[in-house]
Amino acid sequence: MIRVNVSKQSSYPVSSSVLKKSLKDFLAKKGLVSDAEVSVALVSEKKMLDLGRKYLKDSKMHNVLAFADEETKGKFAYPPDGLIRLGEIIVCYPQAVKEAEKENNLIENKILELIEHGAEHLLGMHHE
């Protein structure tokens, strides 16, 4: 079973249940069959800038960041409870809104696109 935890820094009008189902389906399509857990956070621009400065040492506005659990908590041979903790996907909600408007896209679709991009990073797929 894939468990998805969603947190919102504010009362952003996005359905947590839609995000959870879409991410579960995406991870299953990518071949994840083990018991796993991933967290998704929707945050403000200020929070995203703070995270970029703290972890990436830059001041750029990122639309999505992904942090694998092993990057922040250290590697383990095998989790004692058998649950694979993939990590956290952080989406800047206001930035996603701007990008959706620019692309003439629905906000929820843009957020799902960013979450999938973050999930690919957690699965080890990276771009140049």
Steps between C-alpha positions, in 0.01 A plus 500: 500500500620850416424760765495868404491774764394847387551818698411854404670801652182697436146419396595457135194390297635166381345162573733292717315183399557574128870565564533176698323285242689652207838454667421141603398420141811670361735308732326170420542570124869561566524151649491569873338192652651501850343654806607862477433843641547843346408845625378795297501855632345806338685808623527876454762683297674611821525142626628378162766773492603408856534132399703590191738711705534238773541184290610616155695809603322714239240775491304381198125448510446128449161365399572156647766343720540134589703364787556127528488376858851361469630848408378648825500209744776266384485165324373180655550137405132417524234687689395303808130542421546409131362837390707682237499870577557674169522851637323829455378694199455871563298711258487878509126559458517868394770419244290213364204739464714747301633225274152354446365840397795560266454155341119532487482188714280404795671566834432147626650352181814713541538394862463134399763548229741649755430222750570237233825678414601493867404133525725418205790654693416292806507191277848591376410657165687827453538757224799702392 
